[in-house]
Amino acid sequence: MFVVMSDSHYDRDVVQSIKSKYLNEATAIFHCGDSELPSSDEIWQGITVVAGNCDYDSGYHDFLTQEVEGKKVLITHGHLFYVGLGLDRYSYFAEEKNADIALFGHIHQPVAQKINNILYVNPGSVAQPRGKYDIKMYAIIEIEGEEFKVSYRNLQHEPIPELQFRL
């Protein structure tokens, strides 16, 4: 089980809350950018984080890959792939990187879908939600064989009933 959050926009407390809840339970914790915190902040110990379009600290990477539970996870913010216009560009990149799971942020809306056998997840925003779901949220991904369980949670760590997926 691993945790994905994004777009915290200076809200260090929400990052700390999620980290504290899952640090000893999750196999990995990811932040998909736009934290607007320094890359040297101690909060990133135990969290894989990338640069967003609002992160100007050169200590962040534009994308990273990491093996988690036998799957190759690709993480980026998404702005460099124009994810607001769709996942085409990002999906080409994810295929080039041989990713099993591709995480991204930027659009502040939940996305959980499979394209060409790669799972794409946007965890929504823990600070500034947009779109249909006006709920500050993050995602939990569980790997069950070849199936993925994606569970969106509110900031009270409760599942959001209409945002539970098996893909």
N, C-alpha and C positions, 0 to 999 in steps of 0.2 A: 504494500500500500504506500502510495506517495501523494504528496500534497502540492497543489499548484495555486499560486496567487499572482495577481498582477495589479498594476496601476494603483499603487497606494498613495501616490502624490503627497509626499511629506508626512503621511500618517505613520510614524514609526511605531506607535503604540499598537496599531492593528497588526503590523508585521510581527511584533513581539508576542502578541496574544496568540497568533496562529502558530508561531514557532514554539512557544512554551507548551501549547496543547499537544503538539505532535512530535517534538524533537526526539523523544525516546521511543516513539511508536512507529513512525514512518521510516521507510528505507531511504527516502530522499524528500527534500523540500525545495521547490523551485519558485522563483519570482521572475515573471516575464517582463520586467522593466517598468520604467516610469515610477521609480521609488522617489526620485529626487533627493536621495540621501547620498552621502559620500561613499565611494567604493571601499574606503578604509574603515567604515563603521563596523564595530564589533558585532552588530546584529547579523552580519552576513556569515559569521562562523556557523557552519552547518546548513547553509542555504546556498543553492546555486542560483546566481542572479546574472541577468544580462542588461545591457543598456537599452533604454527606451528613447524616444524622440525628445523627452524632457530631461534626460540624464546627460549632463555635460562633462561628467568626470571621466577622464581618459582611462581610468582603472577598470572600467567595465568592458566586456566583449560584446560585439554585435550579435554573436550566436555562440552556442556551446553544444557539444554532444556529451552524453554520459550514459554509461551502461547502468541500468536499474532492473533488477530482477530478471536478468537475461534478455532485456529489450534495449535497443538503442534509442535513446531519447534525444531529440533535437529541441533546443529552446532558443527562441528569438523574441523580440518584441513584436515585430510584424510590419512596422512602418516602412522598412526597406524593401518589403515585398508587396506593398500596397494592399494589405489584407482587407482594408475597408472596401475594396472593389471586388473582393472574392479571393479564393485560395489558389488560383491557378499558378501564380508565380511561386508562392511558397511550396506548393505541392511538387513542382519541378525540382526545387532545391532539396526538399525532403527526400525525394527519390534519389537524387544525386548523392546524398549523404547516407543512403541506405538506412534511413530511420524507420523504426517501427511505430514510434509515437512522435508527433510534432506539436510542441506547445507554443502558444503565442498569446500576446496581449493586444494592446493598442485600441481595439474597438469598444472596450468596456462592456461587452455583451457575451453571454455564454454561447459557446459553440462546442458541440460534440458530434463528430461525424467521421466516417471512414471513407477515404478516397484511395483506390488502388491498394487496398489492404494496409494503409497507414492510418492510424488514429490521429485526428486533429482535435485539439482541445484548447479553447480559450476559456479561462476560469472566470470571466467577467471581471469586475473591479471590486476591490475591497474598500474603495473610498468614493468613487464617483460612477455609479452604475448608469447605463444608458439603455435606451430601447424599451422593449416590451416588459422586461423585468426590472423594476426600480428597487432592487434589493442588493445591498452590498454583499458580495459572495466570493467564494473560492471553490476549488474543485478537489476532490479526492479520486484518485484512479487506483483501481485494484485490477490485477492481472489474474485471470482465472483460465488457465490453459491458453487457448488462442482467442479467448473472449476478453473484452475489457468492460469493467463496470465503472461508470463515471457518475459520481454523486456530487451534486452541488450543495454547498452548505452556506447558511447565513452566518453572521458574525457571532451568533450564540452557539455555533457549531452544530446546528440542527439541520437535517436534510430538508431541502426545498422539494416538496412532493412532486411537482410537475417537471423537475429537472433531475431525473434519475434515469440513466441509460445503460443498456447492455448492448455492446457493439462488437 
